[in-house]
Amino acid sequence: MTTFNRLSIIGLLAVLILGTAVSCKPAPDPIPEFDKASLLVNIADNQIMPALDDFDAKIGTLETDYLVFQANPNATTFETARNSWKDAYISWQTVKIYDFGPIRDYALKGATGTFPTDTTKINNNIASGSYTLGTAANVDAVGLPSLDYLFYRNDALSTLMNSSNAMQYGLDVIQKMKTEIASVNSQWTSYRGTFIASTGTETTSSFSEFVNEFNRDYELAKNAKVGIPIGKQSLDIALPEYIEARYSGISLDLLEASVVGLKNAYTGGTGVGFDDYLLHLERSDLNNSIIANFDGILAKIGTFNGTLEEEIQNNWSELNDLYTLLQGQVVYLKTDMTSAFGVLITYQDNDGD
């Protein structure tokens, strides 16, 4: 055999040996399944149920303070009732994130937080003294936004003091909310087991519903609380009539509480949250971006000193910057995070994200 042939055979053997070695190299170990049950347990026990308890308690305080005002109407008792209303409205910003299970079954989100409130409908109800507040027709004449109008419109105190119908309407609205939150709170105790056991990614699973409602509530905060009032869906023509809590002027307080609630839902507070899931999936880059964006949004909200309506008039460009920050978070939450989790977004929106 010639030297050339020997070298050729040796070379071929080397290639075969190398190929065999490469082909036999073990594949990297797959990332083990994330314990989504621990995430759902934490969200149920340390986010949702405490939020329901807090809102339940604050609505109870509002009822108590309003009854004191009704029995002895004056500026002091009225201001106490208004402060209790604000506390309840702030508390609501966390509850509304979790619009599934009993909260959805009782349509609590629409019945408690629909805005802008229909002032004409409220006044007609008061004038007639006859109404059924639980009907779909009255969904924009009840809840916390309706009390924003009743408590803070021009001459609110004198109007309530001089109209037994108006005074009764305020109480009926409060007691409707009290009944509904008590029912939802009670139902969550039994629903908890169902919630924490449903860890799949199918559209009907608890985990999927949580991911979807988290994203939907974030987009509602972006659009309804900021985008629509400042004109992002009307060629930059501001629409102050769509401002949440326009009469009291606490719109930016509610926005801040909403974003804080959403950030806590994302992190799970001090427990297991979406952030831990992303870290488990080796997506620390995405998690860091999301956390940084939440912090940037909250910092921007903190720069405003006036009401939202005043800021629209005097500081629109900075509100537009806030909207841009809110918008920038959508792709991370709604596209990148849900894709990493293998969850399909099932709700519909029409703002083009």
TORMAR-470796 format. One record per residue (C-alpha): residue in three letters; x, y, z. Coordinates in steps of 0.001 Angstrom, whole numbers, padded with zeros to 6 digits, always signed. Layout:
<nodes>
AlaXYZ ...
</nodes>
This chain:
<nodes>
Met+000000+000000+000000 Thr+001425+003369-000930 Thr+002141+006075+001593 Phe-000593+008201-000047 Asn-003192+005478+000427 Arg-002147+004974+004069 Leu-002521+008698+004723 Ser-005907+008751+003033 Ile-007162+005856+005143 Ile-005798+007427+008329 Gly-007470+010733+007413 Leu-010777+009029+006704 Leu-010630+007172+009995 Ala-009907+010420+011828 Val-012932+012059+010228 Leu-015148+009093+011117 Ile-013893+009038+014701 Leu-014412+012797+015054 Gly-017878+012553+013532 Thr-018793+009753+015887 Ala-017525+011737+018850 Val-019564+014802+017837 Ser-022708+012779+017161 Cys-022410+011046+020526 Lys-022036+014312+022472 Pro-024980+014436+024871 Ala-027628+017090+024206 Pro-027894+019836+026813 Asp-030309+019069+029611 Pro-033731+020653+029051 Ile-034797+023352+031497 Pro-036898+021603+034144 Glu-040574+022518+034425 Phe-041241+025641+036479 Asp-043396+025164+039569 Lys-046351+027308+038477 Ala-048403+025988+041384 Ser-046144+027874+043815 Leu-046704+031038+041794 Leu-050486+030637+041886 Val-050461+029853+045611 Asn-048487+033020+046296 Ile-050715+035159+044089 Ala-053871+033763+045688 Asp-052698+033948+049304 Asn-050521+037056+049278 Gln-051992+039217+046520 Ile-055598+038468+045581 Met-057180+037485+048883 Pro-055498+040252+050915 Ala-056577+042757+048228 Leu-060174+041537+048473 Asp-060046+041720+052277 Asp-058656+045245+052144 Phe-061267+046483+049677 Asp-064035+044783+051641 Ala-062875+046514+054821 Lys-062550+049904+053157 Ile-066025+049704+051626 Gly-067283+048837+055113 Thr-065573+051938+056503 Leu-067047+054024+053702 Glu-070534+052780+054553 Thr-070040+053546+058242 Asp-068745+057050+057561 Tyr-071473+057767+055036 Leu-074170+056702+057504 Val-072658+059111+060055 Phe-072752+061850+057431 Gln-076330+060981+056528 Ala-077395+061203+060167 Asn-075461+064418+060813 Pro-074656+066111+057487 Asn-071963+068761+057789 Ala-068614+069616+056235 Thr-066641+067530+058738 Thr-068638+064297+058416 Phe-068743+064781+054653 Glu-064977+065128+054401 Thr-064543+061956+056443 Ala-066797+060060+054029 Arg-064929+061470+051033 Asn-061580+060388+052484 Ser-062951+056880+053018 Trp-064150+056855+049413 Lys-060652+057769+048209 Asp-059104+055015+050337 Ala-061535+052498+048844 Tyr-060825+053717+045310 Ile-057072+053339+045850 Ser-057625+049835+047243 Trp-059725+048921+044211 Gln-056763+049471+041888 Thr-055260+046157+042996 Val-058497+044147+043052 Lys-059406+045022+039461 Ile-056302+043269+038108 Tyr-057717+039835+038949 Asp-060859+039809+036800 Phe-061390+036040+036706 Gly-063101+033471+038910 Pro-065592+035028+041356 Ile-064622+038601+040412 Arg-065672+037919+036840 Asp-068671+035810+037864 Tyr-070093+038766+039794 Ala-069061+041276+037094 Leu-067365+043191+039884 Lys-064954+045085+037650 Gly-067665+046720+035572 Ala-070012+047340+038503 Thr-067313+048971+040627 Gly-065004+050853+038300 Thr-066717+051825+035025 Phe-065788+055367+034003 Pro-066560+057978+032832 Thr-069704+057927+034915 Asp-072970+058973+033249 Thr-074019+062048+035210 Thr-077270+062456+033276 Lys-078290+058926+034175 Ile-077373+059476+037825 Asn-079418+062675+037993 Asn-082381+061002+036321 Asn-082221+058135+038801 Ile-082102+060568+041689 Ala-084948+062648+040304 Ser-087191+059624+039854 Gly-086221+057989+043135 Ser-086866+054656+041448 Tyr-084062+052575+039952 Thr-082502+049133+039821 Leu-078791+049710+040187 Gly-077844+046148+039284 Thr-079037+046357+035673 Ala-076648+046621+032741 Ala-078233+049964+031881 Asn-076907+051430+035141 Val-073360+050074+034983 Asp-072021+053591+034293 Ala-074169+055166+037024 Val-072888+053126+039975 Gly-069628+052152+041612 Leu-066795+054328+042802 Pro-066885+056700+039776 Ser-070508+057623+040495 Leu-069476+058716+043988 Asp-066736+060863+042475 Tyr-069556+062893+040922 Leu-071893+062815+043929 Phe-069128+063787+046364 Tyr-067192+066349+044332 Arg-069526+068071+041850 Asn-070241+071749+042372 Asp-072221+072298+045601 Ala-071981+068574+046398 Leu-072498+069034+050132 Ser-075530+071300+049850 Thr-077035+069116+047126 Leu-076813+066015+049308 Met-078048+067860+052378 Asn-081067+069230+050543 Ser-082039+066146+048555 Ser-083079+063009+050398 Asn-083116+061199+047061 Ala-079496+062146+046358 Met-078458+061167+049881 Gln-080194+057811+049511 Tyr-078675+057231+046082 Gly-075166+057552+047538 Leu-076010+055020+050249 Asp-077569+052613+047753 Val-074437+052732+045592 Ile-072196+052049+048588 Gln-074321+049205+049916 Lys-074488+047613+046479 Met-070688+047518+046394 Lys-070560+046219+049957 Thr-072886+043310+049130 Glu-070969+042424+045969 Ile-067469+042517+047441 Ala-068635+040444+050422 Ser-070001+037803+048037 Val-066845+037749+045934 Asn-064641+037570+049009 Ser-066623+034626+050341 Gln-066527+032815+047012 Trp-062755+033186+046701 Thr-062270+031068+049814 Ser-063726+028048+048022 Tyr-062408+029022+044564 Arg-058809+029121+045810 Gly-058349+025364+045437 Thr-059529+025449+041840 Phe-057290+028409+041061 Ile-054023+027001+042397 Ala-054582+023570+040787 Ser-054972+024891+037239 Thr-051360+025364+036143 Gly-051592+024586+032431 Thr-051253+027028+029556 Glu-054561+026232+027836 Thr-056818+029274+027520 Thr-059170+028109+030270 Ser-056447+027477+032854 Ser-056010+029717+035883 Phe-052457+030518+034874 Ser-053518+031605+031384 Glu-056416+033668+032751 Phe-054082+035369+035195 Val-051575+036224+032447 Asn-054361+037521+030198 Glu-056113+039633+032818 Phe-052808+041036+034029 Asn-052046+042210+030506 Arg-055573+043449+029878 Asp-055588+045512+033049 Tyr-052195+046971+032164 Glu-053508+048044+028772 Leu-056628+049537+030348 Ala-054391+051572+032642 Lys-052380+052743+029657 Asn-055359+053568+027460 Ala-058302+054493+029685 Lys-056365+056245+032446 Val-053901+058121+030217 Gly-054112+057555+026470 Ile-057747+058439+025786 Pro-057891+061541+028027 Ile-054711+063026+026543 Gly-055935+062323+023014 Lys-053876+059355+021812 Gln-056943+057920+020075 Ser-058266+061282+018840 Leu-055364+062777+016852 Asp-053832+064267+020017 Ile-057004+066223+020772 Ala-057465+065925+024524 Leu-060710+064470+025845 Pro-060894+065572+029499 Glu-064452+064275+029781 Tyr-062946+060777+029803 Ile-060706+061422+032813 Glu-061156+058966+035653 Ala-062209+060675+038913 Arg-062332+064013+037121 Tyr-064390+065744+039809 Ser-062135+064880+042740 Gly-058924+065213+040747 Ile-057301+062022+042098 Ser-056713+060484+038652 Leu-052931+060377+038950 Asp-053164+058869+042442 Leu-055301+056091+040992 Leu-052887+055588+038091 Glu-049957+055286+040486 Ala-051824+052777+042660 Ser-052767+050799+039557 Val-049168+050568+038334 Val-047934+049638+041831 Gly-050555+046882+041956 Leu-049512+045618+038539 Lys-045842+045600+039487 Asn-046660+043638+042651 Ala-048722+041192+040597 Tyr-045733+040762+038261 Thr-043182+040207+041029 Gly-045536+038365+043375 Gly-044513+040841+046081 Thr-041943+039030+048199 Gly-043062+035632+046871 Val-043025+033770+043568 Gly-044097+035815+040550 Phe-043713+036179+036811 Asp-040197+037501+037400 Asp-039141+034195+038951 Tyr-040585+032295+036016 Leu-038590+034402+033550 Leu-035419+033908+035581 His-036099+030164+035573 Leu-036337+030364+031776 Glu-032974+032185+031721 Arg-034640+035417+030543 Ser-033080+037755+033070 Asp-032688+040343+030283 Leu-036443+040500+029775 Asn-037147+040559+033511 Asn-034678+043403+034025 Ser-036321+045409+031250 Ile-039787+044917+032703 Ile-038731+045905+036229 Ala-036837+048936+034932 Asn-039866+050028+032911 Phe-042214+049738+035887 Asp-039799+051829+037954 Gly-039463+054395+035168 Ile-043236+054716+034807 Leu-043717+055218+038550 Ala-040910+057772+038663 Lys-042524+059695+035799 Ile-045932+059706+037476 Gly-044248+061166+040546 Thr-043096+064229+038594 Phe-046646+065580+038151 Asn-047979+067989+040763 Gly-051418+068958+039467 Thr-054518+067008+038574 Leu-054545+065121+035302 Glu-056818+067768+033788 Glu-054432+070541+034843 Glu-051473+068621+033472 Ile-053257+068107+030145 Gln-053726+071861+029900 Asn-050266+072861+031078 Asn-047927+069926+030619 Trp-049200+067786+027749 Ser-045768+066892+026362 Glu-044717+065307+029661 Leu-047949+063311+029780 Asn-047181+062183+026247 Asp-043782+061011+027484 Leu-045555+059075+030237 Tyr-047804+057454+027664 Thr-044740+056503+025608 Leu-043253+054781+028665 Leu-046512+052928+029274 Gln-046672+051940+025616 Gly-043083+050688+025615 Gln-043862+048161+028342 Val-046613+046484+026292 Val-044272+044588+023959 Tyr-042327+043161+026909 Leu-045424+042038+028813 Lys-047884+041145+026095 Thr-045522+039736+023470 Asp-042204+038654+024968 Met-043347+037479+028395 Thr-046440+035623+027195 Ser-044419+033969+024436 Ala-041833+032802+026962 Phe-044637+031335+029084 Gly-046367+029699+026103 Val-049615+031539+026852 Leu-051975+032818+024157 Ile-053486+036280+024532 Thr-057232+035778+024109 Tyr-058711+039210+024823 Gln-059250+041741+022053 Asp-058146+045354+021868 Asn-058188+047864+019052 Asp-055379+050293+019778 Gly-052710+048490+017768 Asp-050627+048045+020957 
</nodes>
